[in-house]
Amino acid sequence: MLKELLPGAHTICPICNGECYPTGDRSVLPRRLRDVKVLSPGRIPLNPCPSCGATDDERLIYLYLLHRTRAFEPTAPPLTVLHVEPEPRLHEALRRVSRLSTQSVPASQLVSLDIAEQSVDIVLCNDVLDRIRDEKAALRSIRRVLRPDGLALLQSAISSTLPATHEDAHLTTDTERLKAFGSPLRVRLYGVDYAQRLEQAGFAVERFRWWRGGRRFGGALRNRYALVRGELLYLARPSASRLIDEKFSPAP
């Protein structure tokens, strides 16, 4: 009985249903990310699934699509999904759904998407925006292809202590970027102004707190799906409209 109540007991990966053992070991993170208290480091997994390799970000996004949208409902209308620089396990899970038209593009094509205007229902863009030099062009591109009632899940590594995003165009070497941004691939490290930057690009932004999502998201105590405690999911819409055919109202 005690084992059942302990956090992490019988923890599973919702993508492959394999056992997943959360460690929360932040020593694997670059020092810069630890120093500025980045909760979710993007594609550096804190709790990778030992069975399929799914990262904590992949599991969180999958659970949101499963329980807060109609993406996986067999009787729902067809949807178009754009997956930028796709994570393999999440992308494969989406491709298995026949009524989803899932497209993928590399991060390098984000600023100039060759996709019709207002033709995409859902955009998934995880740990990409902080690698794009022309962030404003990338956000304009996402907003252009989204339907008026569409949704973009825009995740990035975000510091909980930096009041403003740190950018420095003069940092050109891998060593300099690693020291400043926690990765040689990044050109910025987002601060607590991240949502404001998305809003300035014309999006209505909501922050989803998975630990308020109840059992479907693993519960705040048990954390059944080995998610990163405190990580927010950033939901961006081109207007203040609700998500297409949303089954549940997002938690405040």
N, C-alpha and C positions, 0 to 999 in steps of 0.2 A: 504494500500500500504506500509506504514511504517513497519507494522508487518511482511509483507512478506520479507522485506530486512534485518530485524534484525537477528543477529546470533542466531540460536536455534529455530527460528520461524518454526512451522510445522515440527519439527524434528521427524524422524521416525526411527524405527529399521529395517534394510534391511532384517533381518532374519525372523521376524514375521509380519512385516508391522504395528506393533503397535506404538502408539505415545511414544516418548522417550524424556525425559526432561533433557538435560545436565546441571549439576550444576558445574562441575569442582572443587568440594569441596575437596581440598587436606588435610583438617584437619583430614580426615579419615585415612591418611597414618601414619605408624610409624614415629617417629621423625627422625630416621636415614635417611629414604628415602627423607624426606623433606629437611634435612640439606644438602644432597649431590645432591639435584635437580634431582631426578629420575623422568623422564617424564612419563613413563608408568610403573606402579608397578606390572605388571604381572597379577596374578589372584585376586588382590585386585581391584575391579572395581571402577573407578572414576565416570563413567556414566552408571550404570546398567540399562538395559531396564526394566521398571516396569511391562511390560506385560509378557515377556518370561524369563527375567533374564540374557539375553546375555550381556557379558561384552564388553567394548570398544575394547579389543583385538580380541574377536570373530568377532565383526562386521567388523573390518579392514581386517582380514584374509579372511572372507567371501567375502567382496567386491573385494579383489584382485583376488581371485579364479574366481569370477563371471566375472570380466571385463578384466582381464589380462591373463587369461588362457582359455582353452577350457573345463575346468572341468564340467561346467554346460550346454555345448552345446549338444543338443539332437542328432546331426548328427556326432559328433566327435568320434574318436576311443575310445574304452574302456581304462580306466586308473586305475592303482593301487595306492591307497592312504594309507600311514601309518600314523596313528594319535597317537602320544605318549601322554599318560596321557590325554585323550581327554576331551575337554570342552563339556558339554552335548548338548547345543543348536547347536553349530557348527557341532558336530558329527552327530546329528540327521538330520541336513540339508544335509549333505553329504550322509548319508545312504539312503535318499529318492531318490537319483539319481541312477537309475538301472544300468547304464553303468559304474558306479564307483565301483570298488572292494575295499571297505574300511575296513582296519584292524586296530585294536587298541591294544596297549601294555601299561602296566604300566611303570612308570619311572624306576622302579627297574630292568626291563629287557633290558633297552636300551644298556647297555654295552656288552650284549651278545645276540643279536637278533637271534632268530631261524627262519630266513628268507633267502631265496636263494639270492645269490650274484647278483647284478644288476637286480633286479626284481621289483623295486618300482619306480613309476613315480614321486610321490610327497610325501614328508615327512613334516608333521606338528608337530612342537616341540616348544610349548609355555610355558615359565616359568618352564623349566625342567632342562636345563643344569646347572643352578646355584645351583641345589640340588644334582648333581651327583659328588661324590668325584673324580672319575677317569674321568675327563672331556675329556682327550685325547682319552680314550678307547671309550667313547660314540660317539665322533665325527668320529672316525674310523669306528664304527659300522654303523653310518648313511651313511657315504661315501661308504661303502662296498655294502649296499643294493640298493643304488640309481643307476638307469640306467645312462649311460654316458650323456644323454641329460635330466636327471631328475632335480628336483628342491626341495630344502629344505627351508622351512620358519622357521627360527630359532630365536624366540623372547625371550628376557630376560629383566629383570629389569636392566637398565643401567644408571649409574650416569653420568651426563654431566659435572661434576667438578672433578671427580677422574681421574688423568692421567693414572693410571694403576689399574687393577682389584685387589681388596682387598681379600686376602685369608689368613687364619690362622688355621692350622690344630690343634692347641692347644685349640681352642674354642670348648668345648664339651657339654656345657649345653644349654638348650633352651634360658635362659636369656642372656647368652653371645652372642649367634648367633643373637638373636633379636636386641641386642644393636649394634652389628657390621655390620650385613647384612640386617636388617629390617625385618627379618622373622626367626623363629626358625628352619624352614625347609631348609634354605639356608646354603651352605658351602662356598659361595663367593658372593661378590657384584661386578658386572662388571663395569669397567670404560670405558673411551673412546678408550681403546685398544681392545674392543670386536671384531670388524671386523678383526683386525690383528690376533687375536687368532684363528678365523675361517680360515683365510688364511693360517696360519701356519699348520693347520690340512689338507691342500690340497684342500681347496675350493676356487672358484672364487666368490667374494662377491660383491653384489650390494646393495645400500641403496635406497629404494623406499620412496619418499616423497608424501604422499597421497594428500596433499593440492595442489600439482601440477597436480593432476589427473583429474581436471575439475569436471563437474557436476556429473559424474559417482561416484565420491567419496565424493559428498556433497558440494564441493566448499570451497575455503579457507575462504570466509567471512561467509557464512551461516552455514557451518558445519552441514549439514542436517542430518547426521547419528551419531552425537554426538561422534565423534572420539576425541582422545587426541591430542591437538594441539602440533605439533612439534615431534610427535612420528614417528620414522623411522621403516620401515619394512625391515628386513634383509633377503635377498635372496641369498642362497648359492647353487652353482652348483659344481659338481665334476670336471668340466672343464670350459673353457671360452665359451662354446657353449650357444646358446640362449635357452630359455625355449621352451619345446616341443610345436609346433604349436601355438605359442603365437599370439594372435589377435592384440595386440597393443605393441609398444615398450615402455618399462618402462621409466618413467621420469628420467632425469639425477639426 
